[in-house]
Amino acid sequence: MKHRALLTVLILLIVPMFALSIQAEERPFKITVENKKAATCKKDGVRLTVKPTGVFKINKEYPWKLTVKGDSTLSFAKGKLRKTDAVTFKETLAEFDVCYSPAGGDAAKGKIEMLVKFSVCEKKRCLMFREPVTYEIK
């Protein structure tokens, strides 16, 4: 009886951990941020890219939202971007330029914190995500 209870407890602890690791490895998208002179920015900017993986596609019907905030050393052109603000928005790729400038006139340094709300779909289902993304400007 003691062994059965111990085995049950171990299974209850191990199975959720295993399931979480599988889910983390099988994310249906990849998010990247590049610091580069974005064509849509007057000064500096970063480009946030969401690229679906495998059979998943960008859900064009979902109300995408990118919320931007950062250190007081940075000033942002827009604090919220929608899918209509995207540089590229198609089934295989979504790209957003986050434009910034130094708040005090010095060289731009600091942390950009972004929250991306989006959705990707396969034939039978759509998945929604809220992904925090942080980028350090040095």
C-alpha positions in Angstrom: 0.0 0.0 0.0 2.8 2.4 0.9 4.6 1.7 -2.4 1.4 2.4 -4.4 0.9 5.7 -2.7 4.6 6.6 -3.3 4.3 5.6 -6.9 1.2 7.7 -7.3 2.9 10.8 -5.8 5.9 10.3 -8.1 3.8 10.0 -11.2 1.8 13.1 -10.3 5.0 15.1 -9.9 6.9 13.8 -12.9 4.2 13.7 -15.6 3.4 17.4 -15.5 7.1 18.3 -15.6 7.5 16.0 -18.7 4.4 17.5 -20.4 5.7 21.1 -19.8 9.1 20.3 -21.3 7.4 18.8 -24.4 5.2 21.9 -24.8 8.2 24.2 -24.5 10.1 22.4 -27.2 7.2 22.2 -29.6 6.2 25.9 -29.7 4.5 26.6 -33.0 6.4 29.9 -33.6 9.8 31.6 -33.2 10.2 35.2 -32.0 13.3 37.2 -32.7 14.4 40.8 -32.2 17.1 42.6 -34.2 18.6 46.0 -33.5 18.9 47.6 -36.8 18.1 50.8 -38.7 14.5 50.0 -39.5 13.2 51.6 -42.7 10.1 52.9 -41.0 12.0 54.6 -38.1 13.4 58.1 -38.3 16.1 57.2 -35.9 16.8 53.9 -34.2 14.6 50.9 -34.0 14.4 47.2 -33.4 12.5 44.7 -35.6 10.4 42.1 -33.8 9.6 39.1 -36.0 7.1 36.3 -35.3 7.6 33.3 -37.6 5.3 30.3 -37.4 6.9 26.9 -37.5 5.8 23.5 -38.9 2.3 23.5 -40.3 1.2 26.6 -38.5 0.3 29.9 -40.2 -0.2 33.5 -38.9 -3.8 34.0 -37.9 -4.6 37.2 -39.9 -8.1 37.4 -38.3 -6.8 37.7 -34.7 -6.4 41.3 -33.3 -2.6 41.3 -32.9 -1.2 43.7 -30.4 2.3 44.7 -29.4 2.7 46.7 -26.3 6.0 48.5 -25.8 7.6 50.1 -22.8 11.1 50.6 -21.5 13.6 52.4 -19.4 13.2 56.1 -18.8 16.3 56.7 -21.0 14.2 55.7 -24.1 11.3 57.4 -25.8 9.1 55.3 -28.2 7.3 56.5 -31.3 4.3 54.3 -30.4 3.5 52.4 -27.2 1.0 50.1 -28.8 1.2 48.6 -32.3 -1.5 46.6 -34.1 -1.4 44.3 -37.1 -2.1 47.4 -39.3 1.3 48.8 -38.1 3.2 45.7 -39.2 6.0 46.1 -41.7 5.2 42.6 -43.0 2.0 40.7 -42.2 1.4 37.5 -44.1 0.7 33.8 -43.4 4.4 33.0 -42.9 5.8 36.1 -41.2 4.8 39.1 -39.1 7.3 41.9 -38.6 7.0 45.0 -36.5 9.4 48.0 -36.2 9.6 49.4 -32.7 11.1 52.9 -33.2 12.9 54.6 -30.3 15.1 57.5 -29.5 17.2 58.5 -26.5 15.0 60.5 -24.0 17.8 62.8 -22.9 19.6 63.3 -26.2 22.5 60.9 -25.3 23.2 57.7 -27.1 20.4 55.2 -26.8 20.8 52.6 -24.0 18.4 50.7 -22.0 15.9 47.9 -21.9 12.8 47.5 -24.1 10.0 45.4 -22.8 7.4 44.2 -25.2 4.3 42.1 -24.8 3.1 40.4 -28.0 -0.5 39.1 -28.2 -1.0 36.9 -31.3 -2.3 33.7 -32.8 -1.2 31.0 -35.1 -3.3 28.3 -36.7 -3.1 24.9 -38.3 -6.0 23.2 -40.2 -8.0 22.2 -37.2 -7.1 24.7 -34.5 -5.8 28.1 -33.6 -3.6 28.9 -30.6 -3.4 32.3 -28.9 -0.3 33.5 -27.1 0.8 36.4 -24.8 4.6 36.5 -25.1 6.8 38.8 -23.1 10.0 39.8 -25.0 12.9 41.9 -23.6 15.7 43.5 -25.6 18.7 45.3 -24.2 20.2 48.2 -26.1 23.8 48.7 -25.3 
